[in-house]
Amino acid sequence: MAQALEGRSALITGAAGGFGRVLTRAFAEAGAKVLAADVAADGLAQLSEELKSAGVDANVTTRVVDISDRTACNDAVAAAGKVDILINNGAMSMGVISPHHITDLVGIEDIDPDVWDKFIAVNLTGAWNLTRAAVPAMKAQKWGRIVNVTTSMFTMLRGRFHPYGPSKAAMEAMSAGHAQEFEPFGITVNVVVPGGPSDTPMVPAESGYDRAALIPTSAMPPPMLWLCSADAQGVTGNRYIAAEWDASKSVDANRAAAEAPAGWPSLAGTPVWPGGKPNE
C-alpha cells in the first residue's frame, strides 16, 4: 500500500492510543498527510518521537483535541486544511470506570451520570462533531472517506458493559445512516472493528489475558488503507472485522471473509408505515 494515499489528507482521532498509533504510522507510510489528534498531549509527544525514528514524521502533524468539544473539532478540521479521510477512532474505555471491568463487570450503580454523559459525548458525539465539520469540503470535491471504529455486536449488547456498548451501537447506527446520506456525494462511510479483545490499553493488565492471545493492533490498518484507496470507490455502508482480513490474500478473498453490512439492515425491511413504505 506504499504511496497509495499520496496527495490525500487524513485526520485520525485517538492517535496516541493503541490503534491510533499504528494507524497514524500506516497512513503516513502510505503517503497521506496526517493530522493525528488526541486528548493526551504526552501520548502525542511519544507518537512524534516514534514517527521520527521511523522516518515518517514529515507526513504527520499532532494536535491536542477533545473530540467532545464541537469547537475544538471544527478548529481541528480547519487546521488540517482539507480532510479527505476521517478516521473516527478516538474513544473512552471502560477502564475509566474500573480497571477490573472485564473480570468484574460494571453495574448501573457503578456508573456516575456525569461519566455516562462523557462517554456519549466522546464515543458518539465526537465522531458526529468531526463528520459534520469535514463533510462540506468532501461534498464540494465529491470525494471522501469516513471510517468509524465501533465494536463487536457481542460487546454492544453485553450486559453490564455500559456505557461503552450502547455508545458504540449508536455509532454503528449513525455509520449506516451516514453511508446512505453521503453516497450521492462520492463519500463512503464504513466501519472497521478488531473483532474481539485487542492488545491495547483498553484491555488492562488486570484482565489477566495472555497478551499474545489478543488481536494485535497491526490488524487494523490493512482494511482501512484499502477502504481509503481509489480501489474502494463506491464501497460504502459496510463493517469489516480486521482480525478476519489477511493482508497476504486478495481483496476479494478478504471481503468475503471480513465484510458485512453495517448496522442491522435485516431488521429494517418491514416497518409498519403509513402508505406502506417510508420516504427515502
N, C-alpha and C positions, 0 to 999 in steps of 0.2 A: 504493500500500500504506500510505499515511499513516494512522496510528492504528489499523491493522488488528490490532495486538497490544496495544492498550491494556488494562491490567489484568493482563497476563502478566509473568512474571519469567523472565529468561534468564540463563544462565551460559555465557560464551563463553571458551574457552581459546585460548592463543596470541594474545591480544588485542593485543599490542604489535607483532605481525608484519604482513606484507603483507595477507593475507586477514583476519586478526583485526581490523585497524584499520577496514577498510571494513564488516565485519560488525557490529562494535560500533556504529558510527555508524548503519548502516541499521536495526538493530533498535531503537536508541534513537529514531530518527526515526519508526519505525512505532508508537511508543508503549509499547514494553516497558521495564520496569526491568531494567537490565543490570548484572551483576557481571562485569567484564572482568578476566580472570585471565591472568597471565603470570609467568614466572620472572624477567623483565627489569624491574627497578624503573625504570631510566632510560627504557625504552621506554614504560612505563605513564605516566610523568610527561609525556612528549611527547604521548601519546594524550590525556591530560586537557586539555592546552593546545589541541590541535586541536578537541576536542569543545566546549571553552569558546568558542572562536572561532566554531564553527558554531551555538552556542546550544542544544546538546542535552546539556550536561554534567550537568544536574539529573537526568537519567534514568540516569546511569552512576556506578557505584562501582568503583574499581580495587582489585585485591588481588594481592600477590605470592604466587604459588602454584607450588611444584614438584609437578607432577602425578604424578611417580613416587613421591611420598611419600603414602602412604594416609591418614595422619593429617591432613596438610595438605589433602587433598581433602575429607575429612569435615568439617573445620573451615570450608572454603570454602562447602560446601553449607549448613552451619548458619548461616554469616554471611549468606547470601543470604536467609534467612528461609523462602523457598519457591523451588523451581526447577520452573517449568512447562516450560521449554525448555532443553535441554542441547545445546550445540554443541561437539563434541569436535574442535577444530581444531588444538590445540597439538601440535607435533611437532619432533623433531630432524631436521636435514637432513644430506645427505652432505657439505656444506661443513665439518662438524665434523671430518671425516677429511682432506679435501683441497679446496682452492678450485678445483682443476682436475679435479674428479671427473667432469665432463661430457665433457671432451675427452681426459682420460687416466683411464680407468675404474679402479676400485679392485679389487685382488685380495685374496684371503683373507689373505695375509701382511701386507697393509697395515692390517688391522683388529685393533686391540688387543682382547683378550677383554673387558676392562672397558668398552670403548666399545660392543661388541656388546650387553652386558648393559644398558647405559644406554639404548641405542636401544629395546630391547624394553620396558624399564621406562617410558619416556616415550611412545613411539608406540603401544603396545598396552595395557600395564597401566594407564597413566594414564587412558585412556578407560574402562577397566573400573572403576578406582577410583571415578571420578566417577559412572558409571552406577549402580554398586552403592549409592552414597551417596544419589543423587537418586531412585531408583525407588520406595522405600517410600512417600514422600509422593505421588508420581504415582499409584501404585496406590490409595492412600486416596481421592484425589479423582477417580479413574477418568478421568484426562486427563493426557497428557504427550506431549512431542515430543522425540525424540533424533535429531540429525543428526550423522553421523560423516564426516569428511573422510578419504578413503583416497587412492587414486591410480589412474592408468590401468593396465589389465591388462598393457600392454607393460612399464611400469616395475616392476610386481610380479614379472614373470618374467624381467626383463633380467639377463643375466649380468654379473657384476662391478658390480652396483648394490646390494650388500648393505652394511649391514643394512636399509636403508630399504625396499627392495622387499618382502622377506619380512615385515617388521613391518606394513606396510600390507595385505598379503594376509591376514594373520591378523586384522587389524581388520575387513576386509571379511567374512570368515567369521563373526566374532563378531557383526557387524551383522545378518547374515542370521538367525543363531540367535536373537538377542535380539528381532528382529521377530516371530518365531513365539512366543517365550516371553511377551512382554508384550502381544500383541494382545488377549487376553481382558480386559485391564485398561484398555483405551482408550488405550494408549500406542503411538505409532507410532515406528518406527526406520527411518531411511533413510540413504542415502549420497549425498553430493554430491562430485564431483571436478571440477577445472577442465577436464580433457580433454587436457592437454598442458603443455609448459613455460610457466610463468606469470611475469609481471613482479613477482616478489617476491625477497627476498634469498636464497631457496632456489636461485635460478638466478643464480650470481655473475657479476660483470662479466667474470671470467676465461673465461667460457664463449664469449665472442666473439659471442653472438647480438645481432641488432638488437633492442633492447628494444621497439620499436614492433611487431615481429612476434610478440611473446609475448602470451599470453592476459592481458587486463587483470584486475586484482583486482576491478573492478566487475562482472565476470561472476558472481561467487559469490552475492551477496545475493538476486537475484530468485527463483531456485528455492527457496532456503532460506526466504525470507519466506512463499512460498506454502505450503511444506510445514508451516510452523509456524502457519498460519492455520486458522480454523474451516472454510474451504473444502476443506481437505485431510483432513478427518476420515476415518479408515479407510484412508488411503493409507499402506501400510507395506511394508517388505521390498524397496524399490526402490533403484536407483542412478541418479543424474542427472548428465549431462555438462553442466556450466554453460556451456561455450562453444557448446553447441547450443540454449541457452534464449534466446529473443529476447523481451525484455520488451514489444516492440511487438505481439506476436502473442497469440492466445488461449491459455489454459491447455491446452485440448485439443490445439492445434497443437504447443505446446511439449512436452507429454507424449509425443506421437507421435514427436517428433524426438529427445528427450533421455532418455527413460525406458527402463530395462531392469531385470530382476530383479537384486537384489544377490547377489553371490557367483556360484556355478556350479551352479544348480539342475538344469540339463540333465544334469549328471554324477551326480546324486544319486538318480535314479529307479529304479535297478535293483541295489540292494545284494544280495549273497548273504547271506541271513539265516535263522536257524533259524525255521521256521514260515512262511517266505516273505515276511514283512513286519515291519519294526521297529515297536515300540510307539510311539505318538505321545503 
